[in-house]
Amino acid sequence: MLIAGLLGAGVGQVHDQRSQTMQSQTVSRALETSQSGATSTWVNPDNANRGSVTPHRTFRGPNGNYCREFQQSVVIEGQINS
């Protein structure tokens, strides 16, 4: 699975564990089960950190593994990280 390396380089360093868990679960679920173009969101009620992920094209990589392009946005303390 390609998810681990694409969760937003550096984003995981700047937000709390609960937000990080919510982000990771939302991304995993969206990439595994959502139709292309369907946006999934998460919001941490403790601090209003939030984010969205929209899966796009699914394809097979050179090694034969399935991959999925996606767009992600994360808002931490009012700052957007795309």
C-alpha positions in Angstrom: 0.0 0.0 0.0 1.2 3.5 -0.9 -0.5 5.3 1.9 2.3 5.5 4.5 4.7 7.5 2.3 2.0 9.9 1.1 0.3 11.0 4.3 1.7 14.4 4.0 5.4 14.8 4.5 6.0 16.8 7.6 2.3 17.2 8.5 2.5 14.3 10.9 5.2 16.2 12.9 3.1 19.2 13.6 -0.3 17.9 14.8 -1.4 15.9 17.8 -1.8 12.1 18.0 -5.6 12.1 17.8 -5.6 14.3 14.7 -2.9 12.1 13.2 -4.9 9.0 13.9 -8.1 10.5 12.4 -6.2 11.6 9.3 -4.6 8.2 8.8 -7.9 6.3 9.2 -9.7 8.7 6.8 -7.0 8.4 4.2 -6.9 4.6 4.4 -10.6 4.2 4.2 -11.0 6.7 1.3 -8.2 5.1 -0.7 -9.5 1.6 -0.1 -13.3 2.1 -0.5 -14.3 5.5 -2.0 -15.1 6.1 -5.6 -12.8 8.4 -7.5 -13.8 12.0 -6.9 -15.6 11.3 -3.6 -14.2 13.5 -0.8 -13.9 12.1 2.7 -13.3 14.5 5.7 -12.3 14.3 9.3 -12.5 16.9 12.2 -10.9 16.7 15.6 -13.5 18.2 18.0 -10.8 18.8 20.6 -8.9 21.4 18.6 -10.7 21.9 15.3 -7.8 20.4 13.2 -9.4 19.0 10.1 -8.7 17.6 6.7 -10.0 16.0 3.5 -8.9 13.5 1.0 -10.2 12.9 -2.5 -9.0 9.7 -4.3 -8.5 10.0 -8.1 -7.0 7.6 -10.6 -6.3 4.0 -9.7 -3.5 2.3 -11.6 -0.9 -0.5 -11.4 2.6 0.5 -10.7 5.7 -0.9 -12.4 6.0 -3.6 -9.7 2.3 -4.7 -10.3 1.0 -3.1 -7.0 -2.2 -1.1 -7.2 -1.7 2.6 -6.6 -4.1 5.5 -6.3 -3.5 9.2 -6.9 -5.2 11.4 -4.4 -5.5 15.0 -3.2 -5.3 15.8 0.5 -5.7 19.0 2.5 -5.1 19.4 6.3 -5.9 22.5 8.4 -3.9 22.7 11.6 -4.3 25.7 13.9 -6.0 27.5 11.0 -3.1 26.9 8.6 -3.8 24.9 5.4 -1.3 22.2 4.4 -2.0 20.7 1.0 
